[in-house]
Amino acid sequence: MINTSQQDKNIFSISSSEKRALLIKLIQEKSEESMLAGADIVKNVLCDLNRTVEDIPVAHYSFHLYPEYLKLQQQMQSVKGSGYLNPYFTLHSGVNGSLSTINSVDFINYSSYNYLGMSGESTVSFSAKEAIDCYGTSVSASRVVSGEIPLHRELEKEISDFIGTEDCIVYVGGHPTNVTTIGHLFGKDDLILHDEFIHNSASEGCKLSGAKRLSFPHNDWHKVNQILNDQRHRYRRVLIIIEGVYSMDGDIPDLVEFIKIKKHHKVFLMVDEAHSIGVLGNHGRGIGEYFNVNHSDVDIWMGTLSKAFASCGGYIAGCKELVEYLKYTAPGFVYSVGISPSNAAAALAALRLLRKEPSRVRRLHERSKLFLDLCLEKGLDTGMSKNTPVVPVIIGNSAQCIELSEALFRKGVNVRPIIYPAVQEESSRLRFFITSEHTEEQIYFTVNALADELVKVRLHHATKTS
Ligand SMILES: Cc1ncc(COP(=O)(O)O)c(C=O)c1O
C-alpha cells in the first residue's frame, strides 16, 4: 500500500527514476482506493516526467517577457499612438506647491497636496537642514533597536497633542503605515468593512490581515449598520475604515453617524486623515475638529506627513495601549528604519508653524470655496466635492480629459487628468488640489481658462464624431 501523504510530501523532491518507479507501483497495485488516492500523484508524475527545465517559458523567469509588463507597454503605446503627451512622471524643477517649474516654465500648479504651503517654507527647510547637521541623514537603525532620536518623541508628542489622543507612533511612510497597521492588528476571525473608495494602502492592509473584507457603498453608513445587524455576531473583531476627506472626490463622510454605529455594534473605527489633517476644522485638527467629536470615539486615527506636513511618513494616533503594542510588534515599524532626522524635523516644524499660524487653514478654506463656487457658476460638474481643497471637475471622457489638461498646460496651468482605469470612464476628471498659497487671481484665471477650454474640447470632439 502506498503511503500517499508521504508521497505527497516528497513528490517534488524525488528524482525522475523514483517517480517512474512510483507510477509503476501505483498501476500494479490497481486497488480502487490507492488509485483514487493516488490520482493526483499520477497526474503530477506524468506531467513532471514529460517536462524538463528547457520547457519553462521565458516569461516565468525573465521580466523582459513578463506578461503584465507587456500589457503595460501596450497601454503606453496606445497613449503615445493617440498623440497625447505622457501625463505621468512630469519633472518639477522646484518646490511642488501653488506654483511649479516644469521644463523651465512656471505654472500655476494644482497637482500637489502641499495644502498649507509648508513644503518650501523657509522655517521648515531650515529645521530639516539643522536636523541633518545634528543627526546625519539617516537614523541608521530600527528605532526599537538603536535608531531612536529625541525628534521622534517630540514629533509623536506634538501630533498626539494636536489631535487630542493619548499617544502616537510615526512610521517611515504613509502607505506602509496603513498596510502594516491593519495587516498586523486584524486576522482571519475578523471582519473589515471599508468604504468602496478607500485608498490602496488600506485595502492592501486588509488583504495582508487575512480578515474577511467587505466594501460598502461610498459614505453609506446605513449599509454599514445593516451589515453589522446581520453579521456582527459571526466575527471576533470588526474594523470600519473610512477617510477624513476622499482624495478623488473631495467629500467628507458623516463621522458622527459612523461613531454611533461603532459604539452600538462594539467595533473598531479607523479614520485615514491623509487629506484631512491640517485641512479640516478651524485649526486644521482634522475631521474630529470639523464635527467636534470626542477624539477617543475613533480608535485609530491614521494620517500621513507627506501632505499638509511637508514631509514623508505616516502616523497612527490613539490610546496608549494601541501605540505601545504597535511600537513593540508592528512589522513595518519594528523591522524598518526610523523616520529620517530631516523628515521628522520638517513635519515637526510644519506642525508647530500651523499651530502658530492657523490663518493658513482659514486661507485654504477660503481659496477652496472660491474655486468651487466659481466652477459651479460656470456650470462645471464638481461631483460631491464640498468644504475641502480637493475639487474634481468631471469630464466623463478620458480623451477629452487628457486634451483639456494639455490645453490648460499650454495656458500655464498644471492639473493632472484622472482617467480610466483609475476611475470609471464616465467619471474621468481633472482633479484640482487647492493650497492656501494659491492667489485669488490665479483661481479666477484658472476657472475661466478651464471653462473656455472645455467648450473648445467638447466642440472639437463633437465635430470629430459627427
Ligand atoms: C487616503 C490616503 N491614505 C494613505 C496615503 C499614503 O500616504 P503617503 O503618500 O504619504 O505614503 C495616501 C496617499 O496619497 C492617501 O491618499
Ligand as a Chemical Component Dictionary entry (heavy atoms), coordinates in Angstrom:
data_LIG
# 
_chem_comp.id                   LIG 
_chem_comp.type                 NON-POLYMER 
_chem_comp.pdbx_formal_charge   0 
_chem_comp.three_letter_code    LIG 
# 
loop_
_chem_comp_atom.comp_id 
_chem_comp_atom.atom_id 
_chem_comp_atom.alt_atom_id 
_chem_comp_atom.type_symbol 
_chem_comp_atom.charge 
_chem_comp_atom.model_Cartn_x 
_chem_comp_atom.model_Cartn_y 
_chem_comp_atom.model_Cartn_z 
_chem_comp_atom.pdbx_ordinal 
LIG C1 C1 C 0 -6.020 58.342 1.797  1  
LIG C2 C2 C 0 -4.564 58.075 1.710  2  
LIG N1 N1 N 0 -4.000 57.267 2.621  3  
LIG C3 C3 C 0 -2.677 56.990 2.588  4  
LIG C4 C4 C 0 -1.869 57.518 1.603  5  
LIG C5 C5 C 0 -0.402 57.185 1.576  6  
LIG O1 O1 O 0 0.326  58.275 2.013  7  
LIG P1 P1 P 0 1.820  58.600 1.506  8  
LIG O2 O2 O 0 1.690  59.163 0.112  9  
LIG O3 O3 O 0 2.281  59.602 2.480  10 
LIG O4 O4 O 0 2.563  57.325 1.527  11 
LIG C6 C6 C 0 -2.418 58.365 0.646  12 
LIG C7 C7 C 0 -1.567 58.945 -0.412 13 
LIG O5 O5 O 0 -1.924 59.683 -1.253 14 
LIG C8 C8 C 0 -3.795 58.658 0.694  15 
LIG O6 O6 O 0 -4.380 59.456 -0.202 16 
# 
loop_
_chem_comp_bond.comp_id 
_chem_comp_bond.atom_id_1 
_chem_comp_bond.atom_id_2 
_chem_comp_bond.value_order 
_chem_comp_bond.pdbx_ordinal 
LIG C1 C2 SING 1  
LIG C2 N1 SING 2  
LIG C2 C8 DOUB 3  
LIG N1 C3 DOUB 4  
LIG C3 C4 SING 5  
LIG C4 C5 SING 6  
LIG C4 C6 DOUB 7  
LIG C5 O1 SING 8  
LIG O1 P1 SING 9  
LIG P1 O2 DOUB 10 
LIG P1 O3 SING 11 
LIG P1 O4 SING 12 
LIG C6 C7 SING 13 
LIG C6 C8 SING 14 
LIG C7 O5 DOUB 15 
LIG C8 O6 SING 16 
# 
